[in-house]
Amino acid sequence: MRLYHFDPAACADLAALPPVGIHAGMPFVLDDHGRPAGELNRWLRSLPTSGVPAPNSWNAYAADLLAWLRFLGQRRIGLIDDVVALRCAVAAYHADRRMGDLDRRLAPSSWNRAVAAIARFYDWAHAENLIDALPFDYRTYLVRTDGSPRVRRRNLAKERDGRPYATIRWLETDYLELFLSAGLGGRLPDGGADPAFRGREAARNAAVGRLAAGSGMRSQEFSHLLVWELPSPPLDGETGIVALPLPAAITKGTKARTTWVPTEALGGL
């Protein structure tokens, strides 16, 4: 199996034929005898009208499906085959590309992209009545966007890859206090005023930083929190923690939640 790209300029005879409806640069696959891979090429042709308009995505999907097709060929399984056989092939493919030889292993993000391409192909094949069931398992869940619930599904063959914020590390207590007092509050490490500090509203910034650090609020939550939404600290000066309800409009996933605020942070604010 080999991957090619459609180039109308290289096909002089096409000028005398009716339009073929294939985009320039569209990838297609031929087997070792020069015959087109029928179902795979049909699916590739459908990508521009099924939510994949970018040529780079066509190429990535074609490469992922070609790798999958070669893997199936080694096991004498067809691209359109018995669903039980395809399910077993998916498990074997994961073992090979994620836990096999180091030179063949895929990073989690590359594996997830391959799964997305393969799953998209079999969604199309199922809609075309080429297969009776999907070779993947899914979990459905509800999300809220603009206040409206929507049902989404997650392919369980995908792996949870790291997010950019996963590299963030907690500051130790002494460094956190130094950051709040010196970095935000304009103080020297000994507590005196820093004459070289050029920030503005230092006391406010340090108080808000201490509130955020003590409560565990996300950045979008404490950035949009209104002053009258804060609870009052205890009148008797007792130290501890106070419940802080956060409205759905500022929370992640628009799900209202309650966090807890140290009374010292509330008093400072």
C-alpha positions in Angstrom: 0.0 0.0 0.0 1.3 3.4 -0.9 0.0 7.0 -0.4 -0.3 9.4 -3.3 -1.8 12.9 -3.8 -4.1 13.9 -6.6 -2.5 16.5 -9.0 -4.8 17.6 -11.8 -1.8 19.4 -13.6 0.0 16.1 -13.9 -3.0 14.5 -15.6 -3.2 16.0 -19.1 -6.0 13.7 -20.1 -8.4 15.1 -17.5 -9.0 18.2 -19.5 -11.1 16.1 -21.9 -13.1 14.5 -19.2 -16.0 15.7 -17.0 -15.0 17.1 -13.6 -14.2 14.3 -11.3 -15.0 16.2 -8.0 -11.6 15.5 -6.4 -9.7 18.3 -4.7 -6.2 19.0 -5.7 -3.8 17.5 -3.2 -6.4 15.0 -2.0 -4.5 11.9 -0.8 -5.4 8.4 -2.1 -4.1 4.9 -1.6 -3.1 2.3 -4.1 -2.2 -1.3 -3.3 1.0 -3.1 -4.4 -0.7 -3.9 -7.8 -1.7 -0.2 -8.4 -5.3 -0.8 -7.6 -7.2 1.8 -5.5 -8.2 0.9 -1.9 -11.9 1.4 -2.5 -13.5 2.1 0.9 -10.5 4.0 2.2 -10.4 6.3 -0.9 -14.1 6.9 -0.7 -13.8 8.0 2.9 -10.9 10.3 2.1 -12.9 11.9 -0.6 -15.7 12.6 1.9 -13.5 14.4 4.4 -13.9 18.0 2.9 -17.7 17.7 3.3 -17.7 15.9 6.7 -16.0 18.5 8.9 -12.4 18.1 7.9 -11.7 21.0 5.4 -7.9 21.3 6.0 -5.6 19.5 3.5 -3.1 19.0 6.3 -5.7 17.0 8.2 -6.5 14.9 5.1 -2.8 13.9 4.9 -2.6 13.1 8.6 -5.7 11.0 8.5 -4.6 9.2 5.4 -1.2 8.4 6.9 -2.9 7.1 10.1 -5.3 4.9 8.2 -2.6 3.6 5.9 -0.5 2.6 9.0 -3.6 0.9 10.4 -4.3 -0.8 7.1 -0.8 -2.2 6.9 -1.1 -3.5 10.5 -4.4 -5.3 9.6 -2.8 -6.7 6.5 0.0 -8.3 8.6 -2.7 -10.2 10.5 -4.8 -11.0 7.4 -7.7 -8.8 8.6 -9.5 -6.6 6.1 -10.2 -2.9 6.6 -13.9 -3.8 6.6 -14.2 -7.1 8.5 -15.9 -8.9 11.3 -16.3 -6.5 14.2 -14.9 -9.0 16.7 -11.8 -9.3 14.6 -11.5 -5.5 14.4 -11.9 -5.1 18.2 -9.1 -7.6 18.8 -7.0 -5.8 16.2 -7.5 -2.4 18.0 -6.3 -4.0 21.3 -3.3 -5.5 19.4 -2.6 -2.2 17.7 -2.5 -0.4 21.1 -0.1 -3.0 22.5 2.2 -2.6 19.4 2.2 1.2 19.1 2.1 2.1 22.8 3.8 -0.8 24.6 5.9 -2.4 21.9 9.4 -1.8 20.5 10.6 1.7 21.4 11.3 2.6 17.7 7.6 2.0 17.0 6.0 3.5 20.0 3.7 6.5 19.5 3.4 9.4 22.0 0.0 9.7 23.7 -0.9 12.6 21.5 0.0 10.8 18.3 -1.9 7.7 19.4 -5.0 9.7 20.1 -4.8 11.3 16.7 -4.5 7.9 15.1 -7.5 6.6 17.1 -9.5 9.7 16.1 -8.7 9.0 12.4 -9.5 5.3 12.6 -12.7 6.0 14.6 -13.8 8.6 12.1 -13.4 6.1 9.3 -15.5 3.4 11.1 -18.2 6.0 11.9 -18.4 6.7 8.2 -18.4 2.9 7.4 -21.2 2.3 9.9 -23.2 5.1 8.4 -22.6 3.6 4.9 -23.8 0.2 6.2 -20.5 -1.4 5.6 -20.1 -2.7 9.1 -22.8 -3.6 11.7 -21.2 -2.2 14.8 -18.2 0.0 15.8 -15.0 -1.6 16.9 -14.6 1.0 19.7 -16.3 1.5 23.1 -17.5 5.0 24.0 -18.7 6.8 27.1 -21.3 9.5 26.8 -21.4 12.5 29.1 -23.1 15.9 29.3 -21.4 19.3 28.9 -22.9 22.7 29.2 -22.0 25.4 26.6 -23.7 28.7 26.8 -26.0 27.2 29.4 -27.3 24.5 27.1 -26.5 20.8 27.9 -25.0 18.8 25.0 -24.3 15.1 24.8 -20.7 14.2 23.9 -18.9 10.9 23.7 -15.3 9.9 24.5 -13.6 7.1 22.8 -12.2 4.8 25.5 -9.3 3.8 23.4 -7.9 7.3 23.7 -5.4 8.1 26.4 -5.5 11.1 28.7 -2.5 13.1 27.6 -0.8 15.8 29.6 -2.1 19.4 29.5 0.2 22.5 29.4 -0.8 23.4 32.9 0.3 19.9 34.2 3.9 21.3 34.3 2.9 23.8 37.0 4.2 23.0 40.4 3.1 24.3 43.8 5.2 26.9 45.5 6.5 25.9 48.9 5.1 27.9 51.8 8.1 30.1 52.3 8.4 30.9 48.6 4.7 31.5 48.3 4.9 34.1 51.1 7.9 35.7 49.5 6.0 36.0 46.2 2.9 37.5 47.9 4.7 40.0 50.1 7.7 40.9 47.9 6.6 40.0 44.4 3.0 41.4 44.6 3.1 43.5 47.8 6.2 45.6 47.1 8.0 44.5 50.3 11.6 43.5 50.9 12.3 40.0 52.4 12.6 41.6 55.8 9.2 43.2 55.6 10.2 46.7 54.8 9.0 48.7 51.8 11.0 48.2 48.7 12.1 51.6 47.3 12.7 50.0 43.8 9.2 48.6 43.5 7.3 50.2 40.6 4.0 48.3 40.8 0.6 49.7 41.5 -2.1 48.7 44.1 0.4 46.5 45.8 -1.7 45.9 48.9 -4.7 44.9 46.8 -2.7 42.6 44.6 -1.1 40.9 47.6 -4.5 40.5 49.3 -6.1 39.0 46.2 -3.1 36.7 45.7 -3.4 35.5 49.2 -7.1 34.9 48.8 -6.5 32.9 45.6 -3.7 30.8 47.1 -5.7 30.1 50.3 -9.0 29.2 48.6 -7.9 27.1 45.6 -10.0 29.2 43.2 -9.1 29.0 39.5 -7.8 32.1 37.8 -11.1 32.8 36.0 -13.0 32.5 39.3 -11.0 34.9 41.4 -10.6 37.3 38.4 -14.4 37.7 38.0 -15.4 37.4 41.6 -17.3 40.4 42.8 -16.5 42.0 46.2 -20.1 41.6 47.6 -19.9 37.9 46.7 -17.3 37.4 49.4 -18.4 36.1 52.8 -17.7 38.3 55.8 -14.9 37.2 58.2 -16.1 36.2 61.7 -16.8 39.3 63.9 -15.2 37.7 66.9 -11.8 37.4 65.1 -11.8 33.6 65.3 -9.5 32.0 62.8 -10.5 29.1 60.5 -12.1 28.7 57.2 -15.3 30.1 55.7 -17.5 28.7 52.9 -17.4 30.6 49.7 -20.1 29.7 47.1 -19.0 30.3 43.5 -21.7 31.1 40.9 -21.9 29.0 37.8 -21.2 32.0 35.5 -17.5 32.0 36.5 -16.7 28.4 37.2 -15.2 25.7 35.0 -17.9 24.0 33.0 -20.5 26.5 34.4 -21.0 24.2 37.4 -21.6 26.2 40.6 -19.4 24.9 43.5 -18.3 25.9 47.0 -14.8 26.4 48.1 -13.3 27.4 51.4 -11.5 30.6 52.3 -9.1 31.2 55.3 -10.4 33.9 57.6 -6.9 35.6 57.5 -7.2 36.0 53.7 -10.7 37.4 54.0 -9.5 39.9 56.7 -6.6 41.0 54.6 -8.8 41.6 51.6 
